[in-house]
């Protein structure tokens, strides 16, 4: 379990270190080194899980299986590449006077704190600690969104805090209901919030209470996912906060909230499997929220004037698609959802890195003012174009594969919904490319000059998305298969 403890403790220790050292000029480098070390530890943990199976720590506080271990690696990896982009980006913001040394100290400390809370939420076996970790992530994000201290950023942070605070309170009530029904079944009430204990006796849990609990949980954590109509905070948080925060928020935190919903769904499915009515209630609720979010966000893509808000609605669209896929269930849809979750994290974080550079070139986030990026700075222009093609599901990028698998699964299980999915994909495609084309190929405005851009994270993420679209490694395919079996109720606990 050494690798697991290292994965947890490195970002926690770095948070305290960066918060304690004033005016640390090496804070950006410390941030990078810490995330690199966390990634190495998470990879070692993944190797151990792959060879020995699920791990349960002493005291049953941590539990790592095929489902969450790959998310641990993905979270640490994207946090690392974003930290590499973050160092020169935030140095530029410091030189421009948008932040001062004190806020830089806050930024780096909260970046590591944000990473720690996400990793804790993924690795914990306790549903109560999962809730606490997501609340901690909320607080860290509030401080990051309001970093610039402009009226708009403070308003966005306040909206984020209020909406997600109300949502997370609903999730807490749902968690209390889970404990209530589990305490009447388990011999030890101390294990009433341990996921492994609940999973074993899920078929004995009261189906009515579990159904009510899931309603509160999907509303609560669905707010964090950004599901419509609970999404109002997300575009504002993306547009007003630092761009590196947008990359990790869109690429990672939304995944963690969806992970919490899926873990709970596994328990509810077990409780309702013998119910006389609506045994697939959890799946139907996820499909409804997911499809609504997918379609509404696709329409809103056509109305955006801010480039970061544009891609924030793209995040809502894709999270809706993943939620729909997990709700649809079955091996094929679940495999597609896991693959889509991975690829969306890689591509969307790459896009936000490119968007950050494009905003610096144009001096604004307004779409109408960003023009001719390929002429001004070809690396940024091509990065934005390829990233948009990848997120729109163009072959041969991997998102085409995950969306194609989901369409097949939908045609097999609920063919009448296939047209809605196809319509949503077309609407989203049109909304993205009608906006991206002039930004990339339009006439170069006067006074628009190149900036020092670090495009390594962008092209690394896009190459990985291309690789997974052309030939998925056997190890990763086997990993997804194991996670699929677990989520579909065919796996075993360690």
N, C-alpha and C positions, 0 to 999 in steps of 0.2 A: 504493500500500500504506500510505499515511499513516494512513488511517482504521483499518486493521487494527492497526498499531503503537500508535495512540492507545487503541484498545479494550483492548489488553493492558497498556499502561504506566500508564494512569490509576489502575486499582485497585492495581497494584503500588506505585506511588509513594505513594498514599494510605495503604497499609498501613504503609509505613516511616515516613511522617509522623505518623500517629496513634500508632504505637508509641513514637515518639521524644519526643512532647510530653506531659509529665505534667500532670494536672489541667486538661485542655483543656476549658473550658466550652462551646466551640463544636464539640466533636467530633461531636455529632449532626448539626449543620448541614453540617459538612465531609463527613460520611458521605453525606448526601443529595446535596450538590453533586457529589461524585465519581461517584455512581451515575448522576446525570442526565447528566453529561459522557460517561460510558461509554456510556449509551444513545444519545446523539446520535451518537457515533462509530460505534457498531454499525449505526445506521440508515443513515448515509452509506456504510458498507461494503456493506450490503445493496443499496442503490441501485446501487452500482458493479457488484456481482455480477449483479444483475438485467439490467443493460444490456450488460455485456461478457462475462458467463459466468464460469466458475470461475477463481480466482486462485491462482497458485503463487508463493510468495515466492522471493527470491534464496536459493540454498542449499537450497531445497526444505524449509525448516523448517516453514512454515505453508502450509496448503492450505484454501481456503474455496470451497464450492460451494453449490448450492441446498439441500442437506440440512443442513449445519451452520450456514449463515449465519442462517437463520431462528431456530435455537436460540440463536445468539449474541444476536440482538435480544430474543428472549423472556427469556433469562436476565438481561440487563441491565435490561429493563423491569420484571420482577417484583422484581429486587433494588432498583430505585428506589422502587417503591410500598411495598415492605416497609420500606425505610429511612425513608420518610415516616411510616409507622406506628410504627417502632421508636423514633424520638426521644422522643415523649411517653410511650410505654409504658415505656421503660427509665428515664426520669426519674421516673416513678411508682415503679418498683422501687427506685430510689436513695432516694427519700423514705421508702419503707417499710422501708428498712434491709436489704433482701434482697441488695443489692450495695453495694460502696463505690466510691470514685473510682478506686482502682487496678484493680478488676475492670471498671469501665466503660471504662477505657483499653484493657484487654485485649479487651473485647467489640468495641469499634469497630474496633480493628486487625485482629482475627480475622474480623470481618464482611467487610472489604475483602479480606483474604487469601483467604477462602473464595470470594468472587466471582472473584478473579484465577485461582485454581486451576481453577475450573469453566470459565472462558473459555479458559484455556490448553488444557485437555483437549479442548475442542470445536474449537479452531482449529489445533492442531498436526497436522502431517503424519506425525510420527514416533510409532509405536506404543509405543516405549519411553518417550517423554516423556508420552504419554497415560497410561501406568501411573503415572509419577512424579507427574503432576498429580492423579490420583485419590487417590494416597496422601497428597499434600499436603492435599487436601480432607478426607481422613479425620482427619488431625492437627488441622486447624483446627476441625473439628466436635467432636472430643474436648474441646478447650479450651472450646468454647461450651456443650456439654452439661453440663460440670462447673462452670459459672460460679457457681452458687449455693453450691457447696461443702457441700451437705447430704450425709448418708450415702447417700441415695437417688440423688442426682445423680452422686456419685462412682462409685457402683456401676454406674449406667447408662453412664457414660463408659468405665469399665473394660470392661464387657461389649461396648460398641461397638468399643473399640480391639482387643480380643482377637479377636472374631468377624470383624470386617472386616479385621483384620491377617492372619488365617489365610486369609480369602477372597482378599485381594489378592495373597497369596503364590501361590495357585493360578493367578491370572491372570498373574502374572509367569512362571511355568513355561510356561504356554500361549504367552506372547509369545516366550519363548526357543525353543520348538519352531517357531514361525512363522519366526523368524530362521534356525534350523537348516536348514529345507527351502528357504528363499529363497536362502541363501548358495550352495547347490549349483546354482542356476539363473542367478542374476544374475551379470553379468560383474564388477560391483563389489560386494563384500560390504558396503561402507559404506552401500549403499542397501537393505540387507536388512530394515530396519524402516520404510522410507518407504512409506506406504499407497499413494501414487500409483504407485510402482514395482511394488509387489506386485500391485496391481489389474491392471496391464497384462499381467503374466505369470502370473496366477492359474491359468489352465488348464494351466500347466506344473508347478505345485507338486504334491508327492507327496500323493495323496488320503488315504492312511492316516495320515500325520503330521499333516495338516491336520485330520482328524477328531478325532484325539487332542487336538490343541491346542485345538480348539473346546470339547471337553468341559471342559478345565481353565478355559478363559476364561469359559464360561457359569456354571460353579460360582463362579469368583472374582468376576467382576463381578456375577453374580446375587446374591451376598451384599450388594453395595452397592445393588442394585435393591430388595432385600427380598423376593426370591422364596422361597416355601415350599419346603423346610424351613429355609431360610437366613435367616429373617426375625427371629429372636428379639431382636436388638438394637434394631429400629426402634421398636416401641411404647415401650420404656423411654426411648430417646433423645428421643422427642417429648414424653413426659409430664414429664420432669425438666428439660429445658433451657428457656431463654427462648422465649417464643412466637414472636418474629420468626425465631429460628433454625429452629423447626418449619416456618414458612411457606416459607423458602428451601430447607430440607432436603427437604421433601415435594414442593414445586413445581418444584425445579430439579435438585438433586443426583441424584435418582433418574433423571431424564431423561438426565443425562450418562452415567451408568453403562449405561443401556439403549442410548444412542448408541454406546458402545464395543462392545457386543455386536453391534449391527446392522452396524457397519463391518466387524467380523471375519466375520460371516455372509456378507457380500458376497464376501469372499475365498474362504471355504470353498465357497460355491456354485459359484464359478468352477472351483475345483480338483476338485469332485465331479461336474461336469456330464457328464463322459464316463465316470464310474465305473459299473461293471457292477452294483453293489449300493448301495442307499440313497443315491441322488444328492441326496436332500432331507434328509439326516441333520440338518443344522443347524436346518432348519425344524421337523422333528419334535421335536427336543429343546426348542426354544423353545415350541412348542405345549404340550408335556407340562408343563413348568415353569409356563408361563403359566396353563393351565387349572387346575392344582392350586392355584396361589396364589389365583386368582380365587374358586374355590369354598370353600377353607378360610378365607380372610379374610372372606368373606361370612357364614360360620357364626359366626366369632369376634366379629362385630359385635354379636351377641345377648348376649354375656357380659361386656361392658365396663361398668365403673363410673366410669371416668375419662374426661372428655370429650375430652382430647387423645389418649388411647389409642384411643378410638372412631374418631377420624378418621385415626389412623395406620393402623389396619387397613383403613380405606377406601382409603388410599393403596396398600397392598399389593394390594388387590382390583383397583384400576385399573391398576397397573403390570403385574399378571398379565394383564389384558385386552389391554394394549398389546403385551406380549411374545407373547401368543397370536396377535395380528393380524399382527405382523411375521413370526412363524414360518409362519403360513398362507400368506403371500406373495400375489403377484398384484397388479395395479394397484388393485383396489377395496379389498382388505384393507389394503394399504400406505397408501393415501390415508386410510382411516379411522383407522389407527394414528397418522399424523402429525397429523391433526385432533384426535384424542383427546388426544395428548400436549400440544398447545397449550392446549386447553380445560381439561384437568385442572390444568395449572400455574396458570392464571388463577383457576379456581374454588377449588381447594384452598388456595391461598395466601390468598384472600379469606376462606375459612372459618376459617382459623387466626387471622387478624386479629380476626374476630368472637369466636372462642373466647377469645382473650386478654382482650377487654373483658368478656365474660360471666364469666370467672374473677375479674376484679377486682371486678365487681358483687357476686358471691356470696361472695367471699373464699375460694374453694376451687375445685378442678377436679373434685370429686365430682359426678357427674350428679344424684344424689338431692338435692343441696343447691342446685342451680341450677333455679329455678322462676320462672314468670311474667315472663319477660324483656320481653314486649310491654307489660306493665303498668308494669314498673320503668323501662325505657328502650326505647321502641318502635323506635328506629333499630337497636339491637343485636339486638332480637328478630326484626325483619323481615329483617335481614341474615343471621341464622343460618337462618331458615326458608327464605329464597330460595336461599341458598347450598346448603343440604341438598337442596332440590328440584332445583337445577341439577346437583349431583354425582350424584344418583340417576337422572339421565337423563330428567327431565320435559321434555316439549315446552312451549314452543318453544326451550328452551336448546340450545346447540350439541351438548352431550354426547348428547342424544337422536339427533341426526343421525349422529354418529360410531358410536354403538352400533348404530343401524339399518343403516348401511352394512356394518358388520362382520357382522351377522346375515345380510344378503343374501349377502355373500361366502362365509360359512360354508355356507349352504344350497346355493350353487353348487358349492363344491369338496368339502366334507365334511358333507353334510346330517345324518349321524347324530350330529354334535356340537351341532347347533342346540338340542336340548332341554336339554343341559347348560348352554349359555350362557343360555338363557331362565330356567332354574331358578336359576342364580347371580344374575341380575339381580333376580329376585323376592325371593330370600332377602336380598340386600343392601338392597333397598328396605325390606323389613319390619324389618330390623335397625336401620336408621337412623331411620325414622319412629316406631317404638314408643318410641324414646328421646327424640327431638327434641320430640315433641308436648307432653309435660308441661313440658319446659324452657322452651318458648315460651309455652304457654297456661295452665300450671298457676297455682295460687294464689300470690300474691306473699308470700314469707316476711317476717316482721318483721325490721327492721334492714337490709334489702337496699336500698341507695341507688344512684342513678345515679352514673356516673363520667364524667369528661371523655373522650369517645370520638372518635377520628378515623376516621370511616367512609368517607372519600373513596376509599381504595384498594379497599374492599369493593365499593362501588357502581360504580366504574369497571370493575373486573374482571367483575362480573356483567353490566354493560351490554355489554361486549365479547363475553361468552359468549352473551348474548341475540342480539346482532347477527349473530354467526357462525351462529347457529341459524336466523335468518330470511333472511338474504341475505349470502352470503359475497362479499367484494370480488373482482373479477376478478383483480386483481394477486395476491392471496393464493392464489386457486385455481390460477393459472398457476404460482406458486411451488411449491405442493404437487405439481402435475403433474410439474414438472421433478425434484423430489426423488423422486417415485414412480418415474419412469423410471430414475433413477440407481440406486436401491435394487433395482429389479427387473432390473437388468443391461442396460437399454436406453439408458442415458445415455452421455455421452462426457466424458472428462476435458479440462480446459483446458490 
